Amino acid sequence: SLPGNKITGTIPEQLGNLSSLTSLDLEENLLVGEIPASLGHLSKLQLLILSQNRLSGTVPDTLATISSLTDM
């Protein structure tokens, strides 16, 4: 959980390799670019918060495959 830390740059594709991750909160930072499709590999993810950043593009279809995702 890293909300409000003024993190800059893009969301790394490598986050999709964290197979045990259940929660990812990057709200209220300075992130830019697109949401990586690799986040769809996080099969245990339950919570994903990316609001209040400067992200662009669309939400990757791969996120729809995460059956455990309850809050986004």
PyMOL CGO cylinders between C-alpha atoms (Angstrom):
from pymol import cmd
from pymol.cgo import CYLINDER

trace = [
    CYLINDER, 0.00, 0.00, 0.00, 1.71, 3.18, -1.22, 0.3, 1, 1, 1, 1, 1, 1,
    CYLINDER, 1.71, 3.18, -1.22, -0.95, 5.90, -1.54, 0.3, 1, 1, 1, 1, 1, 1,
    CYLINDER, -0.95, 5.90, -1.54, 0.06, 9.56, -1.50, 0.3, 1, 1, 1, 1, 1, 1,
    CYLINDER, 0.06, 9.56, -1.50, 3.81, 9.02, -1.80, 0.3, 1, 1, 1, 1, 1, 1,
    CYLINDER, 3.81, 9.02, -1.80, 4.39, 11.14, -4.93, 0.3, 1, 1, 1, 1, 1, 1,
    CYLINDER, 4.39, 11.14, -4.93, 5.74, 8.11, -6.80, 0.3, 1, 1, 1, 1, 1, 1,
    CYLINDER, 5.74, 8.11, -6.80, 6.61, 9.10, -10.38, 0.3, 1, 1, 1, 1, 1, 1,
    CYLINDER, 6.61, 9.10, -10.38, 7.06, 7.18, -13.61, 0.3, 1, 1, 1, 1, 1, 1,
    CYLINDER, 7.06, 7.18, -13.61, 5.13, 4.26, -15.03, 0.3, 1, 1, 1, 1, 1, 1,
    CYLINDER, 5.13, 4.26, -15.03, 3.74, 1.16, -13.38, 0.3, 1, 1, 1, 1, 1, 1,
    CYLINDER, 3.74, 1.16, -13.38, 6.39, -1.54, -13.97, 0.3, 1, 1, 1, 1, 1, 1,
    CYLINDER, 6.39, -1.54, -13.97, 5.36, -4.57, -16.05, 0.3, 1, 1, 1, 1, 1, 1,
    CYLINDER, 5.36, -4.57, -16.05, 7.26, -6.67, -13.50, 0.3, 1, 1, 1, 1, 1, 1,
    CYLINDER, 7.26, -6.67, -13.50, 4.51, -6.13, -10.91, 0.3, 1, 1, 1, 1, 1, 1,
    CYLINDER, 4.51, -6.13, -10.91, 2.66, -8.86, -12.80, 0.3, 1, 1, 1, 1, 1, 1,
    CYLINDER, 2.66, -8.86, -12.80, 5.28, -11.33, -11.52, 0.3, 1, 1, 1, 1, 1, 1,
    CYLINDER, 5.28, -11.33, -11.52, 4.24, -10.86, -7.88, 0.3, 1, 1, 1, 1, 1, 1,
    CYLINDER, 4.24, -10.86, -7.88, 1.95, -13.90, -7.91, 0.3, 1, 1, 1, 1, 1, 1,
    CYLINDER, 1.95, -13.90, -7.91, 1.04, -13.74, -4.20, 0.3, 1, 1, 1, 1, 1, 1,
    CYLINDER, 1.04, -13.74, -4.20, 0.03, -10.07, -4.24, 0.3, 1, 1, 1, 1, 1, 1,
    CYLINDER, 0.03, -10.07, -4.24, -3.52, -9.59, -2.90, 0.3, 1, 1, 1, 1, 1, 1,
    CYLINDER, -3.52, -9.59, -2.90, -3.67, -5.79, -2.68, 0.3, 1, 1, 1, 1, 1, 1,
    CYLINDER, -3.67, -5.79, -2.68, -2.18, -2.99, -4.76, 0.3, 1, 1, 1, 1, 1, 1,
    CYLINDER, -2.18, -2.99, -4.76, -2.95, 0.59, -3.71, 0.3, 1, 1, 1, 1, 1, 1,
    CYLINDER, -2.95, 0.59, -3.71, -1.07, 3.24, -5.68, 0.3, 1, 1, 1, 1, 1, 1,
    CYLINDER, -1.07, 3.24, -5.68, -3.71, 5.94, -5.28, 0.3, 1, 1, 1, 1, 1, 1,
    CYLINDER, -3.71, 5.94, -5.28, -2.77, 9.62, -5.29, 0.3, 1, 1, 1, 1, 1, 1,
    CYLINDER, -2.77, 9.62, -5.29, 0.70, 9.44, -6.80, 0.3, 1, 1, 1, 1, 1, 1,
    CYLINDER, 0.70, 9.44, -6.80, 2.20, 10.90, -9.98, 0.3, 1, 1, 1, 1, 1, 1,
    CYLINDER, 2.20, 10.90, -9.98, 2.12, 7.76, -12.12, 0.3, 1, 1, 1, 1, 1, 1,
    CYLINDER, 2.12, 7.76, -12.12, 1.83, 8.17, -15.90, 0.3, 1, 1, 1, 1, 1, 1,
    CYLINDER, 1.83, 8.17, -15.90, 1.35, 5.89, -18.89, 0.3, 1, 1, 1, 1, 1, 1,
    CYLINDER, 1.35, 5.89, -18.89, -0.87, 2.89, -19.32, 0.3, 1, 1, 1, 1, 1, 1,
    CYLINDER, -0.87, 2.89, -19.32, -1.91, 0.22, -16.84, 0.3, 1, 1, 1, 1, 1, 1,
    CYLINDER, -1.91, 0.22, -16.84, 0.26, -2.81, -17.70, 0.3, 1, 1, 1, 1, 1, 1,
    CYLINDER, 0.26, -2.81, -17.70, -1.60, -5.82, -19.06, 0.3, 1, 1, 1, 1, 1, 1,
    CYLINDER, -1.60, -5.82, -19.06, 0.72, -7.95, -16.92, 0.3, 1, 1, 1, 1, 1, 1,
    CYLINDER, 0.72, -7.95, -16.92, -1.34, -7.01, -13.85, 0.3, 1, 1, 1, 1, 1, 1,
    CYLINDER, -1.34, -7.01, -13.85, -3.83, -9.55, -15.19, 0.3, 1, 1, 1, 1, 1, 1,
    CYLINDER, -3.83, -9.55, -15.19, -1.40, -12.27, -14.07, 0.3, 1, 1, 1, 1, 1, 1,
    CYLINDER, -1.40, -12.27, -14.07, -2.05, -11.38, -10.42, 0.3, 1, 1, 1, 1, 1, 1,
    CYLINDER, -2.05, -11.38, -10.42, -4.56, -14.17, -9.87, 0.3, 1, 1, 1, 1, 1, 1,
    CYLINDER, -4.56, -14.17, -9.87, -4.83, -13.57, -6.11, 0.3, 1, 1, 1, 1, 1, 1,
    CYLINDER, -4.83, -13.57, -6.11, -5.38, -9.81, -6.38, 0.3, 1, 1, 1, 1, 1, 1,
    CYLINDER, -5.38, -9.81, -6.38, -8.48, -8.67, -4.47, 0.3, 1, 1, 1, 1, 1, 1,
    CYLINDER, -8.48, -8.67, -4.47, -7.98, -4.89, -4.34, 0.3, 1, 1, 1, 1, 1, 1,
    CYLINDER, -7.98, -4.89, -4.34, -6.59, -2.58, -7.03, 0.3, 1, 1, 1, 1, 1, 1,
    CYLINDER, -6.59, -2.58, -7.03, -6.62, 1.19, -6.50, 0.3, 1, 1, 1, 1, 1, 1,
    CYLINDER, -6.62, 1.19, -6.50, -4.95, 3.40, -9.10, 0.3, 1, 1, 1, 1, 1, 1,
    CYLINDER, -4.95, 3.40, -9.10, -7.12, 6.53, -8.89, 0.3, 1, 1, 1, 1, 1, 1,
    CYLINDER, -7.12, 6.53, -8.89, -5.76, 10.08, -8.69, 0.3, 1, 1, 1, 1, 1, 1,
    CYLINDER, -5.76, 10.08, -8.69, -2.77, 9.46, -10.95, 0.3, 1, 1, 1, 1, 1, 1,
    CYLINDER, -2.77, 9.46, -10.95, -2.04, 10.60, -14.49, 0.3, 1, 1, 1, 1, 1, 1,
    CYLINDER, -2.04, 10.60, -14.49, -2.63, 7.26, -16.16, 0.3, 1, 1, 1, 1, 1, 1,
    CYLINDER, -2.63, 7.26, -16.16, -3.75, 7.10, -19.79, 0.3, 1, 1, 1, 1, 1, 1,
    CYLINDER, -3.75, 7.10, -19.79, -5.27, 4.54, -22.10, 0.3, 1, 1, 1, 1, 1, 1,
    CYLINDER, -5.27, 4.54, -22.10, -7.86, 1.93, -21.28, 0.3, 1, 1, 1, 1, 1, 1,
    CYLINDER, -7.86, 1.93, -21.28, -8.12, -0.68, -18.57, 0.3, 1, 1, 1, 1, 1, 1,
    CYLINDER, -8.12, -0.68, -18.57, -6.51, -3.87, -19.92, 0.3, 1, 1, 1, 1, 1, 1,
    CYLINDER, -6.51, -3.87, -19.92, -8.89, -6.74, -20.70, 0.3, 1, 1, 1, 1, 1, 1,
    CYLINDER, -8.89, -6.74, -20.70, -6.58, -9.02, -18.73, 0.3, 1, 1, 1, 1, 1, 1,
    CYLINDER, -6.58, -9.02, -18.73, -7.86, -7.50, -15.47, 0.3, 1, 1, 1, 1, 1, 1,
    CYLINDER, -7.86, -7.50, -15.47, -11.30, -8.97, -16.20, 0.3, 1, 1, 1, 1, 1, 1,
    CYLINDER, -11.30, -8.97, -16.20, -9.80, -12.46, -15.85, 0.3, 1, 1, 1, 1, 1, 1,
    CYLINDER, -9.80, -12.46, -15.85, -8.91, -11.99, -12.17, 0.3, 1, 1, 1, 1, 1, 1,
    CYLINDER, -8.91, -11.99, -12.17, -11.82, -13.74, -10.43, 0.3, 1, 1, 1, 1, 1, 1,
    CYLINDER, -11.82, -13.74, -10.43, -10.60, -12.76, -6.95, 0.3, 1, 1, 1, 1, 1, 1,
    CYLINDER, -10.60, -12.76, -6.95, -10.68, -9.01, -7.76, 0.3, 1, 1, 1, 1, 1, 1,
    CYLINDER, -10.68, -9.01, -7.76, -13.51, -7.51, -5.70, 0.3, 1, 1, 1, 1, 1, 1,
    CYLINDER, -13.51, -7.51, -5.70, -12.55, -3.82, -5.46, 0.3, 1, 1, 1, 1, 1, 1,
    CYLINDER, -12.55, -3.82, -5.46, -11.16, -1.68, -8.23, 0.3, 1, 1, 1, 1, 1, 1,
]
cmd.load_cgo(trace, "trace")
